């Protein structure tokens, strides 16, 4: 049997390109499983249904590897489930090396695809680390230039002094004072400390 798998991250995203690629490859629409949810893990309803259907020598077509998932470690695990446990094939249309059916120069498609996946996983991991490193370096440089991070601190309200005096006399609680100043009790408490109220 030949199956297709389509995934988009949100219900608003269009599946037309993926559907066209699969139907152009000869997959009947009734055998295409569609999930409209994040690729962060594989706990997706229709993906699970597809897995249950798979038998040895069945073929699963996806347009691109990121439609299967986003995390390469998770993709590799699921790849093993499909190709080793279920003994089915995976065909990634946008990446011909990821086709477990082929055999070239004595090397099986499964072997080549496993190798390519491991390389992609390594590259993705290195890129994640590089992005993280670049972010840290960017933040460090920005701080040197005096760029402030986080939300800007709320300006002290004009009515602060009169409310603070009422609080100091014990006529208002922290929360009541904060409510009068349209802020929260922690901000009000900080303003009190900054302005020498005890």
GITAQUI-V426516 format. One record per residue. N is the residue number from 1. SS is DSSP state (~ for helix, > for strand, _ for the rest). PHI is phi in degrees with one decimal (999 if undefined). D_FIRST is the distance of its C-alpha to the first C-alpha in Angstrom with 1 decimal. Layout:
BEGIN
N,SS,PHI,D_FIRST / N,SS,PHI,D_FIRST
END
This chain:
BEGIN
1,_,999,0.0 / 2,>,-114.8,3.8 / 3,>,-118.5,6.5 / 4,>,-118.9,10.2 / 5,>,-131.3,13.2 / 6,>,-124.8,16.7 / 7,>,-140.4,20.0 / 8,>,-126.8,23.6 / 9,_,-75.8,26.6 / 10,_,-132.2,28.3 / 11,_,-65.7,27.8 / 12,_,-80.9,30.0 / 13,_,-73.1,27.9 / 14,_,-87.3,26.0 / 15,_,-100.9,22.3 / 16,~,-57.0,22.6 / 17,~,-62.5,22.3 / 18,~,-65.2,19.1 / 19,~,-61.7,17.5 / 20,~,-60.7,18.9 / 21,~,-60.8,17.6 / 22,~,-73.7,13.9 / 23,~,-67.3,14.3 / 24,~,-64.0,16.2 / 25,_,-88.1,13.3 / 26,_,90.2,11.4 / 27,_,-86.7,9.5 / 28,_,-72.0,10.5 / 29,~,-56.0,13.0 / 30,~,-67.8,11.9 / 31,~,-105.7,8.8 / 32,>,-102.8,11.4 / 33,>,-99.5,13.4 / 34,>,-122.8,17.0 / 35,>,-119.8,19.9 / 36,>,-114.7,23.5 / 37,_,-157.8,25.2 / 38,_,-58.0,26.6 / 39,_,-95.7,24.7 / 40,_,-67.2,27.4 / 41,_,-144.4,25.3 / 42,_,-107.4,21.9 / 43,_,-86.7,23.1 / 44,_,-118.0,21.3 / 45,~,-55.0,20.2 / 46,~,-75.7,16.8 / 47,~,-62.9,16.0 / 48,~,-62.4,16.8 / 49,~,-62.6,14.7 / 50,~,-60.6,11.5 / 51,~,-57.2,12.7 / 52,~,-63.6,13.2 / 53,~,-73.7,9.6 / 54,_,-62.2,8.3 / 55,_,-127.3,8.3 / 56,_,-54.1,9.4 / 57,_,73.3,7.8 / 58,_,-65.4,4.8 / 59,>,-123.5,6.3 / 60,>,-114.0,8.7 / 61,>,-105.5,11.0 / 62,>,-131.0,14.5 / 63,_,-68.6,17.5 / 64,_,-145.2,19.9 / 65,~,-61.7,20.5 / 66,~,-72.6,22.9 / 67,~,-74.8,20.3 / 68,~,-70.7,18.8 / 69,_,-177.0,22.4 / 70,_,-104.3,26.0 / 71,_,-96.3,27.2 / 72,~,-64.2,26.2 / 73,~,-62.8,27.0 / 74,~,-68.0,24.6 / 75,~,-60.3,21.9 / 76,~,-61.3,22.5 / 77,~,-60.1,22.3 / 78,~,-68.0,18.9 / 79,~,-57.7,17.7 / 80,~,-63.7,18.9 / 81,~,-59.4,17.2 / 82,~,-69.1,13.7 / 83,~,-85.6,14.4 / 84,~,-97.6,17.0 / 85,~,-72.5,16.6 / 86,_,-83.7,12.9 / 87,_,57.4,12.6 / 88,_,-101.6,9.6 / 89,>,-110.6,10.3 / 90,>,-121.5,12.0 / 91,>,-126.0,13.0 / 92,>,-99.0,16.2 / 93,_,-61.3,17.0 / 94,_,-80.4,20.8 / 95,_,-142.2,21.2 / 96,_,-54.7,19.9 / 97,_,-67.4,21.2 / 98,_,-93.3,18.7 / 99,>,-139.9,15.8 / 100,_,-77.1,15.0 / 101,_,-79.5,13.5 / 102,_,-72.7,16.9 / 103,>,-136.2,19.8 / 104,>,-129.0,23.3 / 105,_,48.3,26.6 / 106,_,81.3,25.5 / 107,>,-97.9,24.0 / 108,>,-75.9,20.4 / 109,~,-59.8,18.4 / 110,~,-62.6,18.2 / 111,~,-64.0,22.0 / 112,~,-62.3,22.7 / 113,~,-62.4,20.5 / 114,~,-59.6,22.2 / 115,~,-62.7,25.5 / 116,~,-62.0,25.0 / 117,~,-61.1,24.1 / 118,~,-61.2,27.2 / 119,~,-65.3,29.3 / 120,~,-60.3,28.0 / 121,~,-62.1,28.7 / 122,~,-62.4,32.2 / 123,~,-62.3,32.9 / 124,~,-63.1,31.9 / 125,~,-64.7,34.2 / 126,~,-61.0,37.1 / 127,~,-64.9,36.7 / 128,~,-59.8,36.9 / 129,~,-64.8,40.0 / 130,~,-64.2,41.5 / 131,~,-61.2,41.1 / 132,~,-60.9,42.7 / 133,~,-62.4,45.5 / 134,~,-63.5,46.1 / 135,~,-62.8,46.3 / 136,~,-60.7,48.9 / 137,~,-65.2,50.9 / 138,~,-62.7,50.8 / 139,~,-64.1,52.1 / 140,~,-60.0,54.8 / 141,~,-65.7,56.0 / 142,~,-64.5,56.0 / 143,~,-63.4,58.0 / 144,~,-60.8,60.5 / 145,_,-83.6,60.9 / 146,_,89.0,61.6 / 147,_,-72.6,58.4 / 148,_,-91.4,58.0 / 149,_,-108.5,54.7 / 150,_,87.2,53.7 / 151,_,-70.7,55.1 / 152,_,-65.5,58.7 / 153,_,-66.5,61.3 / 154,_,-70.2,62.6 / 155,_,-67.6,66.1 / 156,_,-66.1,68.9 / 157,_,-65.6,69.7 / 158,_,-63.0,73.1 / 159,_,-83.6,73.9 / 160,~,-55.1,73.2 / 161,~,-57.7,76.8 / 162,~,-66.3,77.9 / 163,~,-68.8,74.9 / 164,~,-60.9,75.4 / 165,~,-65.4,79.1 / 166,~,-63.3,78.2 / 167,~,-63.8,75.7 / 168,~,-63.3,78.5 / 169,_,-77.2,80.9 / 170,_,84.8,78.4 / 171,_,-87.4,77.9 / 172,_,-132.8,74.2 / 173,_,-84.4,71.3 / 174,~,-56.2,68.9 / 175,~,-67.0,66.2 / 176,~,-65.7,68.8 / 177,~,-61.0,70.0 / 178,~,-61.4,66.5 / 179,~,-62.0,65.7 / 180,~,-63.7,68.9 / 181,_,-96.9,67.8 / 182,_,55.4,64.2 / 183,_,-141.2,62.7 / 184,_,-103.7,61.6 / 185,~,-65.5,64.0 / 186,~,-69.6,62.9 / 187,~,-65.8,63.7 / 188,~,-59.4,67.0 / 189,~,-63.1,67.9 / 190,~,-64.0,67.2 / 191,~,-60.6,69.4 / 192,~,-60.3,72.1 / 193,~,-63.8,72.1 / 194,~,-62.0,72.1 / 195,_,-103.9,75.1 / 196,_,76.3,77.1 / 197,_,-85.1,76.8 / 198,_,-131.4,77.1
END
